[in-house]
Amino acid sequence: MAYPLPKASLNSAPLRPGALEPLYQLIEQHIQDRRYPGCQLALAHHGRLLLSKSFGHARIGQGDAADTHVMPASDDTLWLLYSNTKIITATALWKLHEQGRLRFTDAVTDYLPEFGQHDKAGITLFQVITHQGGFPDADMPIEWAADHARVLQAVCDFKLQWAPGSRIHYHGLSAHWVLGMVIEAITGQDFRQAITDLVLRPLGLENDLFVGLPRTQVHRLSFLYQPGSAPGTYQLRSESTDEAWQQSGAPGGGGYGTAKGMVALYQMMLQGGRLNGVQLLSPRTLAYAIRNYTGDRADEFMGMAMHRGLGPHLRGNTVGIRGLGSLASPRAFGHGGVGTSYCWADPDSGLSFAYITNSRVPDPWHSVRLDQISNLVHAAITV
């Protein structure tokens, strides 16, 4: 299916002419400084794609026996989305909620009865998706991912670290493995297929977003790196070649996609659940899902309030926020991917933005650059 957003000029959006040049220059400087080999940007407005721009290299072709050839980054390149995947998974859950097939106030045990062991019987879907479940470090070994009966057994065996609801602490992968198994219990499908059927296929994004990367798409894959032991060098990460990881579609962090795929997904949310003539969700479903349920309570992992909704988090009115940019409208919402990326939507301007790179870099530099990148876009907006 063709990509769902028609193209439009940057001049058609509420942006100062030429105001994005500092953004491009900063990314080129990052690549020159060997912060990351490659990057992809996308920007959309009122259902139209304004920008899809790639920088640098998707693969550097050196430093590892598996990294055999240089591959420039292109608009067709697929990037590991890491926790941006949570928004794709959340959208499927919103659809099931709208269909009356789940409620976020339901207990997980309503769908996965064995999840109640180890004192987890009262945990709700709401607590899980807002990172209040109480099992942030619970492990689901990726080598089990192909056997979903074993995945289900693993998540039911998760053990609590603290009382559910008493704290907010980011659950990197654990919460969404639970939610993936809930999707399977409700739909009777592999969660990867269910997410495709509920969200990606109806929106025309099957070629741009993948939860579970097919072997037929590996040729498009940007390899993932991390800083090497010597300054200015890269080390290939295992996700670049690990088929078990790539095919797992880990629902909290294993998706792959393009920046233009992510901005299209966020455009659906900005347009009241509608994209390219398809009404995927109702405006009221989105209003229910994208609101601040955690107030200014601090996320203990992030070290700040994250204003969490049922998937995305919102800018809110605190002094700082991770990823969205300190200059963002209080109503802006989005999510990031660990050490690599961030995608967001701004209801005040109608713009959605995606920034994805292929080297997983640690804080504090990672969070600082996300703020700089997003702020360059926010500063260009004229409304």
N, C-alpha and C positions, 0 to 999 in steps of 0.2 A: 504494500500500500504506500502511496505517495506521502511524503511528509506533510502534515496538516496545516502548517502556517504559510500563507503566501508571503512573498518578500515585499519589503517597503524600504524607503530611504530613511536614513537617520534624521533627515531634515523634517520628516513627518511627525516626529516625536517631540515631546517637550524637553528638548536638550539644547544647550547653547552650542552654536556651530563651532566645531573644532575642539569642544571641551573634553573629548575622550582621548585626545592625543597624549596628555600626560599619563593616562592609564597604559596606553600602548608602550610608551617610553619606559615606564617602570617595569613592565613585564620583560621588555627587551634587555633592560639592565639586569634583572634577576637572572635571565638566561646567560648573559655575558659573565655574570658573577658566579655562574655554575651553582645557583640555588636549585634549579630544576632544569632538565633537558628540554621539556616542551610544555605547552599550555594551550588550552582552548577556551575561548570566550563566546558567549552568545547573549544577545539582548533582544527582547521582544516587547511589543507595545500594542494593546488593543487588538490582539489576534493576528498580528503580523510580525514576521521576523525582520528585525532591523539589522542584525549583525551576527555573523558566524565567522569567527576569525581564529586561525591556528598559528602558533608560533613554535619555532624550534623543531625538536625531533621527538617522535614517539618512541624510537629505539635508537640507542647510540652505537650499537654494533661493536662493542669492545668491553673488555673487563670480565667477561664470563663466557664459558664455553657455549652456553645456550643463546647468547646474544650475538648472532652471526652476521647481521647486516644493518646498516644505517637505514632508518625509515623516517622520512620527514613527517611531522604532524600534519594532518589534513582534516577537512571538515567531516570526512567519513570515519576518522579514527574513533575507536571505542576506548574509553577510559574507565578504570576502576572507580566507582562512585563512592565506595566505602559507605558511610552512614547517611549519605543522601538517599540511599536505598530505603531508609526508614520511611521516607515520604511516599514512595511508591507503594510500599506495604500498607501504610496508613490509609492511602486512597482506596485500596481494596477493602479495608475494614469499614471505611465510611460508606462504601457502596452496600456492603452487607447490612450495615445498620439501617440505611435508608430503605432497604428491601424488607426490613423487619426480621432479619435472620439472626441478629445479635443486638444487645444493648451494652453500652460500655459500663453500665452499673452491674452487669451480670458477673457472677463469680467465674473464674477460669474453670472451676470444677463442674460448672453447668455443661461444659463441652468436653473437658478432659477429666473425668472423675478421679483418675489415679494421681492427678496433680496435687490432690489434697494431702498426700503424705508429707511428713516432716513439718507439720503445723502450717501448711499453706492453704488450708481449706477456704479461708475467708478472702483471699486475694481476688480483687476485681480486675477486669480488663482495663478499667480506667487507671488503676494503680500501676498496672504493668506498662501501659503506653506513656504514662507521665513520669516514668522512672522513679516510682515509689514502691515497687514490688518487694524490695528487701533482699534481692539476690544478685547484685550487680556483677559479682565476680564468678558466678556459676559458669561452668564450662561444658560446652557441647563439642567434643573433639571433631574436627572437620573430617577426619577419616571415616567417621560414621555417617556423614551427611547423605550418602547415596542410599542408605537403608532407613527409610522414614519410620519404620517400626522401632528401630533403635534410637532414632532421634526423639521420638515420643517418650520412650523409656527414659532417656537421659533427662529431658526437661521435667518429667514427673518426679525425678529423683533429685532435682535441685534442692539445695538446703538454704535456709534463711540465714542472713548475716545480721539482720535487725528486723524489728517489727514492721510489717507492711504499713505504709502510710505515715510512719513517724519521721521519715527523712526523705529528702530528694537527693538521689545520687545516680548519675548517668550509668545506665546499663548498656555497655557497648554492644554486645551481641546477644546476651542471655534473654532479655525480655522479648526480643523479636523472634527467637526460636520458639518461644511459647506461643506467640501470636501466629506464627506460621502453622503450628500444629492446630490451633483453634480454627484457622481458615480451612485446613484439611478436614477437620471434624464437621464443620458446617457444610462445606461444598461437596465432600466426597471425592475431591480432586487433589492431586499433588499441588501444594501451595504455589509452586512456580507457574503451573498451568492455570490455576485459578486467578492469579494476579494478571496474567496475560489476557484471560478471557474477560475478566471484570473491568480492567483498566486499559491495558496497552493496546489491544486490538481495537476496541471501540474508538479510541482516540487517534488511531492511525500512527502509533508510535512503536510498532513491533520491530521496525528496523533501526530504531534509535535508542531504545531502552530495553535491557534484558535482565531478568531475574533468573539467573541460570544461563551461562554463556554457552551456546551451542558450538560444537567443534567447527561447524561451517563458518563461524564468525571470528575464529582466532586470528586469521590473517589480518584483521582490522585492529587488532589489540595493541594498544600502547603498553610497553613494558613499564613496570613500576620499579623505582630505585629508592635508595636512601643515601644520605651522606656517607662517603667512604671514610676509611681511617685517616687518610691524608687530606688536607684541605683541598677543596675543589675537585674531589673525585667522587664517583658514584659506585654504589654497590647494588647489584641486582637483587630485588626482593623475591621471595619464593612465590608470591602471587602471580608473577610473570609467567611461570611455567607449570604451576600446580593445577592439573586438570581437576582434581577433586575440589579444590577451592573454587575454580572458575565455574564449574558445573553445579556447585551446591546451591547457588542463588541465596546464600545466607541472608535471611530477610531483614537483618539489621545492618548489613554491611557488604554483601557480596554481589550487588548489582553492577552492571556495566552500561555505559551509554555515552551519548554525545551531549555537549553543552546545549545544542539546539533542541535536543529531546527534553532536557530538564526545563528549559524556559517555556516550552510548549505545555508541559504538565502544569507549571505554575500559571500560565495564561488561562488554562481551564478554570483554575481557582479564582483568578481575578475577574473572570467573565461570568461569574455566577454558576459555575459548573458546566459551562458550554464551550465546546471547541469545534470549529470547522463544521458547524451544523449539528453536532452531536451533543445532546443534553445528558451528560454522564451523571451529574449530581444536582440536587436542588440547591438554590441559594441558602435555604435554611439549614440544610445538612452542613454546608460549609461554614455557616455562622456558628453552628454548634461545635464544629471540630476545631476551628481556628480562632480560639479565644484564650486568654490567659487564665488558666486554672490553678496555677501555683503562686500567683501574686509575686511578691518580692522576696519570697523564701529563697535562700541560697541553695544552689545545687552544690553539694559538698565536693564533687569531683571537679566541677568547673571553677569553683571558688567565687561564684557570683550568682545573682538571680538570673534565671534563664527564661522565665515567663512562659512556661510550657503549655501548649495546647495538646490536642490528640494527634500528635505527630510533629508538626512544626513548632518552633518557638517564636515568640514575638519580641519586637524591639522594646516595647514598654517605655517607661520614663526613668529608668535608672541611669546613672552617669555613664556606665559602659555596658557593652554587650558583646558577646563573642560572635564574630563572623559577619553579622548583619551590617556593621558599620555604625559608629557612634553618631553619625549624622542622619541616620535613617529615621523616617517617620515612625512615631510610636506604634502605628498599625502595621508596619512592615513585618513580614514573617519569612522564615526559611529554615535551612538546616545545612550542616557542613559534613565533610568527610575527613576523617582523622589525618592531620598533617598534610593535606593535599588540596582541599577544595571547599567551595561554598556556593550555594544557590539560594536566591531569594526573590520575593515578590513584594511590590509596593502598591497597595490599593490607592494611595493618593494620586499617583502619577499613571497607574496602569502598566508600569514597566516590570518585567521580570528579567533576571540577570543570572548568569552562570559563569563560574570561573573554576576550571579544573586543571590540575597539574599532575605530573608523573614522578615526583620525588616526595616521599613521605618525610617531612622535616619536623623536628621537635619544636616545642615552645622554649623560649618566649618568641622566637622569630616568627613562627607560624601564625600565632594570633595577631602579632603586630602587623604583618603583611596583609592578613585578611581585612583588618580595619582600614589600612591604607587603600587597598584595592576597592573595597566597597565605598569608601568615602569619596574616592575620585569619581565614581558614578553618581552618587547622591549629590555631590557638589555641581555636577553638570545639569541636574534636573531644574527646570525653570518654574515648576508649579509646587 
